[in-house]
């Protein structure tokens, strides 16, 4: 109602939230003299806001504004019908439907099974149809669910609930694999494990087969089955090539059977090519047949190439190369020529590396040695003959490299100070004077001989062609390490562990086979942990290399620090940590189980694998899993399981992932209030937010605490401040209600 005066008589309009109000069946606008009224029948909360009246005539206009607050009308919720008892067989789905007599958006519906609140998950679906009807679906009934199902509806005014009984009848269930064995590829003597998880009722009998041969527990193969959890596995400690094939697991009970298969591929360890036979330098005659055989060991199969003086041998028509399946590679040179003298190389290579073996070939020219048909006679020659030395028909003189001498008794001498490959030639001596030339057999006027030079094989100090890889052993194991060492002359080798010289004993073997130097120690101990060092030496020099050696005493797996329960919000980053003891280092796996399936570590749960959002890290006994952008379906039990050959340990914790929620907001705000001294004053706000906000009240920026004069009552949606005895000196001013999100 508003009192409006003016001349001429003003025209009056009403508006709510800037929208003009027109007269209708639910809206009445009246005028009595200067009194103007707006009546709204059956008001709604959506009409809350600013109400404005505007008066206008030729002389001008005026308006007034007031706040209109319409509070919702609540009634205690009631169900149209009650829940009924339900009898189902184990494994069948369960469904319960409920509806409110008077649908209300503020009503909160909660379901309970045996007093434990149910949440949405992979196995549980809770639906709100938006029309006041709701339903609950449990995908698979379990006997442990026998008991009472309860649904509760609540709003700020009150609540109601309905209950029914659940009877789950036990029935046999044929075996089913919730986790099947995975395919594996491994190397000879490297342990491999296959695992599976089976469920069924009654408890199934489990058998494993390798290439259709049933596997039994032995020193070579470990067969394991935990009936309580359904986990079953096999471990082949030292697989061989013949183990490659099919791995099959069969589960049987009175209700039926199931099986799952995987493949095992066992391969050889990759190996750098190694020559197991040596080739020697040779000097042969022109026209001889030359044959070399090189035996090479490597995996994968190496490619073998022969070169002569750096060029492929296929350029020579008289050279034939053959290979056989036993790693023997043969080269045969028929009717060898002097031009084929030099360096012959055999190179073997594969994806791991390459090795080369070189030899020197010297080819001696074949001819008939000169013979004298008549013995020489002493002659006095006048004048003295001129002596000429020829190299390949070209005259040469004495210099720093070649010394030419003539003794007093007439002997001629050629000395090469330091022979090299360029000295290979045919040397001729010619003696002549004014009267003619010296003549030898067959009336030849010169004396000749061939000079052959064989390339010298250079000596080299030792060189390591491989390194000592890190060695990790358990007490009692055998240590074996090998190094390929080259050098000329053949190197001598010494081995050291932590600076102490290793000598041969009945438990210690030191060998050298074709340049492969090996050290074997049977029965290592933990005090050997440190450095293993190899020193190789010959007259050309000394070299050494070393690598880490770790020998640990076996320790069964044990959790030094267990997992802790955690609560977080959808979208958060969660980090879980456990500290483990155990030698050898245990194999650790992580899994998250949903709210229902808590009996078996992997049944109906999920094993955590490394992915874009999941990072699994291990460092010095500390194991962590980090989940980014976590979702609600991770809620449930988290299990960290650790296994080594001396034992198994696990740690569990409960993980609760809450919905992302909504920011705090006020649905109903504070309004101005007039009061008399001593009267009762009530301020009320309606709020929303998930998680529930924490509200604080202030008068003139001073926080209000509940006491005898002032009470603050806050429930899920409303907060009411009541001043029981209004005092203008204290309570007049600005009243504020602030909210903030509570962070668990």
C-alpha positions in Angstrom: 0.0 0.0 0.0 1.2 3.5 -0.8 -0.3 7.0 -0.2 0.2 9.2 -3.2 -0.9 12.8 -3.7 -0.5 15.2 -6.6 -2.4 17.4 -9.1 -3.5 16.6 -11.6 -4.2 13.1 -10.3 -1.2 10.9 -11.0 -1.0 7.7 -13.0 0.3 4.9 -10.8 2.2 1.7 -11.9 3.6 -1.2 -10.0 6.6 -3.4 -10.9 8.4 -6.4 -9.4 12.1 -6.8 -10.3 11.7 -4.2 -13.1 8.8 -6.1 -14.6 5.5 -4.1 -14.7 2.7 -5.9 -12.8 -0.7 -6.1 -14.7 -4.0 -6.8 -12.9 -5.2 -10.4 -13.2 -7.1 -13.1 -11.3 -4.1 -13.4 -8.9 -3.2 -9.7 -8.9 -5.5 -7.0 -7.7 -4.6 -3.2 -8.0 -7.0 -0.9 -6.0 -7.3 2.9 -5.2 -9.2 4.4 -2.3 -8.7 8.2 -2.3 -5.0 8.7 -2.1 -4.4 5.1 -0.9 -3.1 2.8 -3.7 -2.8 -1.0 -3.0 -1.3 -4.0 -4.8 -2.6 -7.5 -3.6 -1.0 -10.7 -4.8 -2.9 -13.9 -4.3 -1.1 -17.2 -4.0 2.4 -15.7 -4.1 5.4 -17.7 -5.2 9.1 -17.6 -4.1 10.0 -16.5 -7.6 8.3 -13.2 -7.0 10.8 -12.3 -4.2 12.9 -9.2 -5.0 12.3 -5.4 -5.3 8.8 -4.1 -5.6 8.5 -0.6 -7.0 5.5 1.9 -7.2 5.8 4.9 -9.6 3.4 7.9 -9.8 3.5 10.3 -12.7 1.6 13.4 -13.9 2.3 16.5 -15.9 4.2 18.1 -13.0 6.7 15.2 -12.7 7.1 11.7 -11.2 8.1 10.0 -8.0 8.7 6.4 -7.0 9.4 4.3 -3.9 11.0 0.8 -3.6 10.7 -1.9 -1.0 12.0 -5.5 -0.6 9.6 -8.3 -1.2 10.5 -11.6 0.5 8.4 -14.7 -0.1 9.6 -17.8 1.9 8.8 -21.3 0.7 6.1 -23.2 2.5 7.4 -26.5 3.9 5.5 -29.6 5.0 6.9 -32.8 6.5 7.6 -35.2 3.5 5.5 -38.3 3.2 5.9 -41.4 1.0 2.9 -42.5 -1.2 3.7 -46.1 -0.4 6.1 -48.1 1.7 9.1 -50.3 0.6 8.3 -54.0 0.3 10.3 -57.0 1.3 12.4 -58.5 -1.4 13.7 -62.1 -1.9 16.2 -62.7 -4.7 18.9 -65.2 -5.6 22.6 -64.4 -5.3 23.9 -62.6 -8.3 20.4 -61.2 -9.4 19.7 -57.5 -9.5 17.8 -55.6 -6.8 15.4 -52.7 -7.4 13.4 -50.5 -5.0 11.1 -47.7 -6.1 9.7 -44.9 -3.9 7.7 -41.7 -4.5 6.8 -38.6 -2.3 3.2 -37.8 -1.7 3.9 -34.1 -2.4 7.1 -33.6 -4.5 9.4 -31.0 -3.1 12.7 -29.9 -4.6 14.1 -29.3 -1.1 13.6 -32.9 0.0 16.8 -35.0 0.4 16.5 -38.7 -0.2 19.0 -41.1 1.4 19.2 -44.9 1.1 20.7 -47.2 3.8 21.6 -50.9 3.8 21.9 -52.3 7.3 22.3 -48.7 8.6 25.2 -48.0 6.2 24.5 -45.2 3.7 24.7 -46.3 0.0 26.4 -44.1 -2.6 26.4 -44.2 -6.4 29.1 -46.6 -7.7 29.6 -49.2 -10.5 27.4 -51.7 -8.6 24.9 -49.2 -7.1 22.6 -46.8 -9.0 20.6 -44.1 -7.2 18.2 -42.1 -9.4 16.1 -39.0 -8.9 13.4 -38.7 -11.7 12.7 -35.1 -10.9 9.0 -35.6 -10.3 9.2 -36.8 -6.7 9.9 -40.4 -7.6 13.2 -42.2 -6.9 14.7 -45.7 -7.4 17.7 -47.7 -6.2 19.3 -50.5 -8.2 21.9 -52.9 -6.9 23.4 -54.7 -9.9 24.3 -58.0 -8.2 22.8 -59.3 -4.9 25.2 -60.9 -2.4 24.4 -62.9 0.7 26.1 -60.4 2.9 23.4 -57.9 1.9 20.8 -59.8 3.9 19.1 -57.4 6.3 17.2 -54.1 6.1 16.9 -51.6 3.3 15.8 -48.1 4.4 15.0 -44.9 2.5 14.8 -41.6 4.3 13.3 -38.3 3.0 14.1 -35.1 4.9 13.6 -31.3 4.5 14.0 -28.4 7.0 10.6 -29.2 8.6 11.1 -32.9 9.2 11.6 -36.3 7.8 10.1 -39.7 7.1 11.4 -43.1 6.3 10.4 -46.5 5.0 12.1 -49.9 5.4 11.9 -53.4 3.9 13.7 -56.7 4.3 16.2 -58.1 1.9 16.7 -61.9 1.7 19.4 -63.1 -0.7 19.3 -66.8 -1.3 22.6 -68.5 -1.8 23.1 -70.4 -5.1 25.9 -72.1 -6.8 27.8 -69.9 -9.3 30.0 -71.3 -12.1 33.6 -70.1 -12.0 34.4 -66.8 -13.7 37.7 -65.0 -14.2 37.6 -61.4 -13.1 41.2 -61.1 -14.1 42.8 -63.2 -16.8 46.5 -64.0 -17.3 48.4 -61.7 -19.7 50.7 -62.6 -22.5 54.4 -62.5 -21.6 57.7 -62.3 -23.4 60.9 -63.1 -21.5 64.5 -64.3 -21.9 66.0 -67.6 -21.1 66.5 -68.0 -17.3 64.6 -64.8 -16.5 61.7 -65.5 -14.1 58.2 -65.0 -15.5 54.8 -64.9 -13.7 51.2 -65.5 -14.8 48.3 -64.5 -12.5 44.5 -64.6 -12.5 41.6 -64.0 -10.2 38.6 -66.4 -10.2 35.3 -66.2 -8.4 32.6 -68.8 -8.0 30.5 -70.7 -5.5 31.4 -73.2 -4.2 35.1 -72.4 -4.2 36.5 -73.5 -7.6 39.4 -76.0 -8.1 42.1 -74.4 -10.1 44.7 -76.0 -12.5 47.4 -74.5 -14.7 48.7 -76.0 -17.9 51.7 -75.2 -20.1 51.4 -76.5 -23.6 48.6 -78.8 -22.3 50.9 -80.3 -19.6 49.5 -79.8 -16.1 51.8 -77.8 -13.9 52.6 -79.0 -10.3 54.6 -77.2 -7.6 58.3 -77.9 -7.9 61.7 -76.2 -7.6 61.4 -74.9 -11.2 57.7 -73.8 -11.1 55.7 -72.2 -8.2 51.9 -72.8 -8.3 49.9 -70.7 -5.9 46.1 -70.4 -5.2 44.5 -68.4 -2.4 40.9 -69.7 -2.0 39.8 -66.8 0.1 40.8 -64.1 -2.4 40.5 -66.1 -5.6 44.0 -65.1 -6.6 46.0 -67.7 -8.4 49.4 -67.6 -10.1 52.3 -69.5 -11.5 56.0 -68.5 -11.6 58.5 -70.2 -13.9 61.9 -69.4 -12.4 64.2 -70.3 -15.3 62.1 -70.6 -18.5 63.7 -72.1 -21.6 63.0 -71.9 -25.3 60.9 -75.1 -25.2 58.6 -73.5 -22.7 57.3 -71.1 -25.3 53.6 -71.7 -26.2 50.2 -71.7 -24.5 49.5 -71.1 -20.8 46.0 -72.1 -19.7 44.3 -71.8 -16.3 41.1 -73.9 -15.7 38.7 -73.3 -12.8 36.0 -75.9 -12.0 33.2 -76.4 -9.4 29.9 -78.2 -9.2 28.2 -75.4 -11.2 30.5 -75.5 -14.2 34.0 -74.5 -15.4 35.8 -71.7 -17.0 39.2 -71.2 -18.5 41.5 -68.5 -19.7 44.6 -68.6 -21.9 47.7 -66.6 -22.5 50.9 -67.0 -24.5 54.5 -67.3 -23.4 57.4 -66.5 -25.6 60.9 -67.3 -24.4 63.8 -65.8 -26.4 67.5 -66.0 -26.2 69.4 -63.1 -24.6 70.8 -60.7 -27.1 74.6 -61.1 -27.5 77.3 -59.0 -29.2 79.0 -61.1 -32.0 82.0 -63.0 -30.6 84.7 -64.8 -32.6 85.3 -68.2 -31.0 88.2 -69.1 -33.3 91.3 -67.1 -34.3 92.7 -66.5 -37.8 96.4 -66.3 -38.2 98.7 -64.2 -40.5 100.1 -66.1 -43.4 102.7 -66.0 -46.1 101.8 -68.0 -49.2 103.1 -68.5 -52.6 101.5 -67.0 -55.7 98.9 -69.4 -57.1 98.2 -71.1 -53.8 94.7 -71.8 -52.4 94.1 -69.8 -49.2 91.3 -70.8 -46.9 90.1 -69.2 -43.6 87.2 -70.2 -41.3 85.7 -67.9 -38.7 83.3 -69.2 -36.1 80.9 -66.5 -34.7 78.5 -66.7 -31.8 75.8 -64.0 -31.5 72.1 -63.4 -31.1 70.2 -62.3 -33.1 72.0 -64.0 -36.0 74.8 -61.7 -37.2 75.6 -60.5 -40.7 79.1 -61.5 -41.7 81.1 -59.5 -44.3 84.6 -60.2 -45.6 86.9 -57.4 -47.0 90.3 -57.4 -48.6 92.3 -54.3 -48.1 89.1 -52.4 -47.2 87.1 -53.6 -50.3 84.3 -56.2 -50.5 85.7 -59.5 -51.6 82.9 -60.0 -54.2 85.0 -57.8 -56.5 87.4 -60.7 -56.9 86.3 -63.6 -59.1 88.7 -66.1 -57.5 87.3 -65.6 -54.0 84.4 -67.7 -52.7 82.5 -67.2 -49.4 80.3 -69.8 -47.8 78.3 -69.9 -44.5 76.7 -72.8 -42.6 74.1 -73.0 -39.8 76.6 -73.6 -37.1 78.0 -70.1 -37.2 81.0 -71.1 -39.4 81.9 -68.6 -42.2 84.5 -69.7 -44.7 86.5 -67.7 -47.3 88.5 -69.5 -50.0 90.9 -67.7 -52.4 91.9 -69.8 -55.4 95.1 -69.0 -57.3 96.0 -66.1 -55.1 97.9 -63.3 -56.8 100.5 -60.9 -55.4 98.0 -58.0 -55.8 95.8 -59.7 -53.2 98.4 -59.4 -50.5 97.4 -57.2 -47.6 94.8 -57.1 -44.8 91.9 -59.6 -44.9 89.0 -58.7 -42.5 86.0 -60.6 -41.2 83.3 -58.4 -39.6 80.2 -59.7 -37.8 77.4 -57.4 -36.8 73.8 -57.5 -35.4 71.5 -55.0 -33.6 73.6 -55.3 -30.4 77.0 -54.4 -31.9 79.8 -55.6 -34.1 83.2 -57.3 -33.9 86.0 -57.5 -36.5 88.9 -59.9 -36.9 91.9 -59.0 -39.2 94.9 -61.0 -40.6 97.8 -60.1 -42.9 98.4 -62.0 -46.1 101.8 -62.0 -47.7 102.0 -63.4 -51.3 105.4 -64.5 -52.5 106.0 -64.3 -56.2 107.0 -67.7 -57.6 109.9 -68.0 -60.1 113.1 -69.9 -60.7 116.1 -68.9 -58.8 119.1 -67.9 -60.9 121.9 -70.5 -61.4 125.4 -70.1 -62.7 126.2 -72.4 -65.7 129.9 -71.5 -65.2 131.8 -70.5 -62.2 133.2 -67.0 -62.1 136.8 -66.5 -62.8 139.0 -63.8 -61.5 139.5 -61.1 -64.0 141.3 -57.8 -64.1 139.0 -55.3 -65.6 140.2 -52.1 -67.0 138.9 -49.5 -66.7 136.9 -49.9 -63.5 133.2 -50.7 -64.3 130.3 -48.3 -63.5 127.8 -49.8 -61.1 124.1 -48.9 -61.5 121.3 -49.8 -59.1 117.8 -50.0 -60.5 114.4 -50.3 -58.7 111.7 -51.5 -61.0 114.0 -50.5 -64.0 114.5 -47.0 -62.5 117.9 -45.9 -61.3 118.2 -44.9 -57.7 121.0 -43.6 -55.5 122.1 -43.9 -51.9 120.2 -41.7 -49.4 119.0 -41.6 -45.8 116.6 -44.5 -46.5 118.8 -46.7 -48.7 122.5 -47.2 -48.3 124.5 -48.5 -51.4 128.1 -49.7 -50.6 131.0 -51.3 -52.5 133.8 -53.0 -50.5 137.5 -53.1 -51.5 137.2 -56.7 -52.6 134.5 -55.8 -55.1 131.4 -56.9 -53.2 128.2 -54.7 -53.7 125.8 -54.2 -50.8 122.3 -52.6 -50.4 121.0 -51.8 -47.0 117.4 -50.5 -46.2 117.5 -48.6 -42.9 113.8 -49.0 -42.1 111.6 -51.1 -44.4 108.2 -50.0 -45.4 105.5 -51.2 -47.8 106.8 -48.9 -50.6 110.1 -50.8 -50.6 108.4 -53.7 -52.4 110.1 -53.8 -55.8 112.5 -55.7 -58.2 116.1 -54.7 -57.6 118.6 -54.9 -60.5 122.4 -54.4 -60.6 124.2 -53.4 -63.8 128.1 -53.3 -64.2 129.6 -51.8 -67.4 132.6 -49.9 -68.8 133.9 -48.8 -72.2 134.4 -52.3 -73.4 131.0 -53.7 -72.4 128.8 -55.0 -69.5 129.2 -57.8 -67.0 127.6 -61.0 -68.3 126.0 -63.7 -66.2 124.3 -67.0 -67.1 122.2 -66.9 -70.3 124.3 -64.0 -71.5 122.2 -61.5 -69.4 124.0 -58.3 -68.7 122.4 -57.6 -65.3 121.7 -59.2 -62.0 118.1 -59.0 -60.5 116.1 -60.1 -57.4 112.6 -59.4 -56.0 112.2 -57.7 -52.6 108.9 -58.5 -50.8 107.6 -56.6 -47.8 105.1 -58.1 -45.4 103.0 -55.6 -43.5 103.9 -55.6 -39.8 101.0 -56.3 -37.4 101.0 -53.4 -34.9 101.0 -54.1 -31.1 98.3 -52.4 -29.0 97.7 -51.9 -25.3 94.6 -53.7 -23.9 91.2 -52.3 -24.7 87.8 -53.2 -23.1 85.2 -54.1 -25.7 82.5 -54.4 -23.1 81.7 -53.0 -19.6 80.9 -54.5 -16.2 77.2 -54.1 -15.9 75.6 -53.5 -12.4 75.3 -56.8 -10.6 72.5 -57.4 -8.0 72.5 -60.7 -6.2 71.1 -62.4 -3.1 73.3 -64.0 -0.5 74.2 -67.5 -1.7 73.9 -66.8 -5.4 76.7 -67.3 -7.9 78.4 -64.2 -9.3 79.4 -64.4 -12.9 80.7 -61.6 -15.1 82.5 -61.6 -18.4 84.6 -59.0 -20.3 85.8 -59.0 -23.9 89.4 -57.6 -23.9 91.6 -57.0 -27.0 95.3 -56.3 -27.1 98.6 -57.4 -28.6 100.4 -59.1 -26.9 97.6 -61.0 -25.2 96.7 -59.1 -22.0 97.0 -60.4 -18.5 94.1 -59.8 -16.2 93.5 -59.3 -12.5 90.2 -59.0 -10.7 89.5 -57.0 -7.5 86.4 -56.7 -5.2 86.4 -53.6 -3.0 90.2 -53.3 -3.6 91.0 -56.9 -2.6 92.7 -59.1 -5.2 90.6 -62.1 -6.2 92.5 -65.4 -6.5 91.4 -68.8 -7.8 90.0 -71.2 -5.2 87.6 -74.2 -5.4 84.7 -71.7 -5.2 86.3 -69.0 -7.5 87.0 -69.5 -11.2 89.1 -67.1 -13.4 89.2 -67.9 -17.1 90.3 -66.5 -20.5 88.8 -68.1 -23.6 89.6 -66.4 -26.9 89.7 -63.0 -25.4 86.7 -63.4 -23.2 87.8 -63.0 -19.6 85.4 -64.3 -16.9 85.1 -64.3 -13.1 82.8 -66.8 -11.3 82.3 -66.8 -7.5 80.0 -69.5 -6.1 78.1 -68.4 -2.9 78.4 -64.6 -2.6 77.9 -62.8 0.8 76.6 -59.4 1.7 80.0 -58.0 2.7 81.0 -58.2 -1.0 78.7 -55.2 -1.7 80.7 -52.4 -3.3 82.8 -52.3 -6.5 84.1 -55.1 -8.8 87.2 -54.0 -10.8 89.2 -55.6 -13.6 92.7 -54.6 -14.6 94.2 -55.7 -18.0 97.9 -55.1 -18.9 100.6 -56.0 -21.4 103.9 -54.4 -22.4 102.1 -51.7 -24.3 100.1 -50.4 -21.3 97.5 -51.0 -18.6 93.7 -50.2 -18.5 91.0 -50.9 -15.9 87.2 -50.8 -15.6 84.8 -51.3 -12.7 81.1 -51.7 -11.9 78.8 -51.8 -8.9 78.1 -55.0 -7.0 75.2 -55.4 -4.6 74.6 -58.5 -2.5 71.6 -58.4 -0.2 70.5 -60.7 2.6 66.9 -62.0 1.9 64.2 -60.1 3.8 60.5 -61.0 3.7 58.2 -58.2 2.6 57.0 -56.0 5.5 55.2 -52.6 5.6 57.2 -50.2 7.6 54.6 -47.4 7.0 51.1 -48.5 6.0 48.5 -46.7 3.9 46.3 -44.2 5.6 42.6 -43.5 5.0 42.0 -40.5 2.8 39.2 -38.1 1.8 39.3 -35.8 -1.2 37.1 -34.0 -3.7 36.3 -35.0 -7.3 38.9 -33.4 -9.5 41.6 -33.3 -6.8 45.1 -34.8 -7.1 45.5 -37.7 -4.6 48.8 -39.1 -3.4 49.1 -42.4 -1.4 52.4 -43.6 0.1 53.7 -46.7 1.7 57.2 -47.6 2.9 58.3 -51.2 2.5 61.1 -53.5 3.7 62.1 -56.5 1.6 65.0 -58.1 -0.2 65.0 -58.8 -3.1 63.1 -55.7 -4.0 59.4 -56.7 -3.9 57.0 -56.4 -6.9 54.3 -53.9 -5.8 50.8 -53.6 -7.2 48.0 -51.1 -6.4 44.2 -51.6 -6.7 41.0 -49.8 -5.8 37.9 -51.7 -4.9 34.4 -50.3 -5.1 32.0 -50.0 -2.2 30.5 -53.5 -2.4 33.2 -55.8 -3.7 35.6 -55.8 -0.7 36.3 -59.5 -0.4 38.8 -60.1 -3.1 41.8 -57.9 -4.0 40.9 -57.7 -7.7 37.3 -59.0 -8.0 35.0 -56.3 -9.4 37.7 -53.8 -8.6 40.3 -52.1 -10.7 44.1 -52.6 -10.7 45.9 -49.3 -11.0 48.2 -49.1 -14.1 50.5 -46.3 -15.1 48.6 -43.9 -17.4 48.2 -40.2 -18.2 46.3 -39.6 -14.9 48.0 -42.3 -12.7 51.7 -42.2 -11.9 53.3 -45.0 -9.9 56.7 -44.4 -8.4 59.2 -46.4 -6.4 62.4 -45.1 -4.8 64.5 -46.7 -2.0 61.6 -48.6 -0.4 59.1 -45.8 -0.7 56.2 -46.6 -3.1 53.7 -43.9 -4.1 50.7 -43.7 -6.5 49.4 -40.3 -7.6 46.0 -40.0 -9.2 45.2 -36.7 -11.0 41.6 -35.5 -11.7 40.3 -38.2 -9.4 36.6 -39.3 -9.9 34.0 -40.6 -7.5 34.3 -44.1 -8.8 37.6 -44.4 -7.1 35.8 -44.4 -3.7 36.3 -47.7 -1.8 39.2 -49.7 -0.5 42.7 -49.1 -1.7 45.1 -52.1 -1.6 48.8 -52.1 -1.9 50.2 -55.6 -2.3 53.9 -56.4 -2.3 55.5 -59.8 -3.2 59.0 -61.2 -3.3 60.2 -64.8 -3.3 60.3 -64.8 0.5 56.8 -63.6 1.3 53.7 -61.4 0.7 52.3 -58.4 2.5 49.5 -56.0 1.8 48.2 -52.7 3.3 44.6 -51.4 3.0 43.0 -48.0 3.4 39.6 -46.5 2.8 39.3 -43.8 0.1 36.3 -41.4 0.0 36.0 -39.2 -3.1 33.3 -36.6 -2.5 31.4 -35.0 -5.4 32.9 -31.8 -6.7 30.0 -29.9 -5.0 28.8 -26.3 -5.6 30.0 -22.9 -4.3 28.1 -21.3 -1.4 25.3 -19.0 -2.2 22.3 -17.4 -0.4 18.9 -18.2 -1.7 17.2 -15.9 0.8 19.0 -12.7 1.9 18.8 -10.5 5.0 16.3 -7.6 4.9 16.0 -4.4 6.9 14.1 -4.7 10.1 12.5 -2.1 12.5 12.2 -3.1 16.1 11.2 -1.6 19.5 13.4 -1.8 22.6 12.9 -5.1 24.4 11.2 -6.8 21.5 12.2 -10.1 19.8 14.1 -9.7 16.5 14.6 -12.5 14.1 17.0 -12.5 11.1 17.0 -15.5 8.7 19.0 -16.6 5.7 18.5 -19.6 3.3 21.8 -20.9 1.8 23.1 -23.6 -0.4 26.6 -25.1 -1.1 28.3 -28.5 -1.2 30.1 -29.1 1.1 28.0 -27.3 3.6 29.3 -23.7 4.2 30.3 -22.5 7.6 28.3 -19.3 8.5 29.4 -16.5 10.8 27.1 -13.7 12.0 28.3 -10.1 12.7 26.8 -6.9 14.2 28.7 -3.8 13.2 31.7 -6.0 12.1 31.8 -7.7 15.5 31.3 -11.5 15.5 28.2 -12.8 17.3 28.5 -15.8 19.6 25.3 -17.6 20.9 24.5 -16.6 24.5 21.5 -16.0 26.7 20.5 -12.8 24.7 21.2 -14.0 21.2 20.8 -17.5 19.7 22.0 -18.8 16.3 20.4 -22.0 15.0 21.8 -23.4 11.7 20.6 -26.6 9.9 21.3 -27.9 6.4 19.7 -25.0 4.5 18.8 -22.2 7.0 20.5 -20.1 9.6 18.4 -18.1 12.1 19.7 -15.3 14.3 17.3 -14.4 17.2 17.8 -11.3 19.4 15.6 -12.1 22.4 15.8 -8.6 24.0 16.5 -5.9 21.5 18.7 -3.1 22.7 19.2 -0.1 20.4 22.5 0.8 21.9 24.0 -2.6 21.0 21.9 -4.1 18.2 21.2 -1.1 15.9 23.5 -1.1 12.9 24.7 -3.4 10.1 24.0 -7.1 10.4 26.1 -9.4 8.2 26.1 -13.2 7.6 29.2 -14.5 5.9 29.9 -17.9 4.5 33.0 -20.0 3.6 33.6 -23.5 2.3 34.7 -26.0 4.9 37.7 -28.0 3.6 38.0 -31.5 5.0 
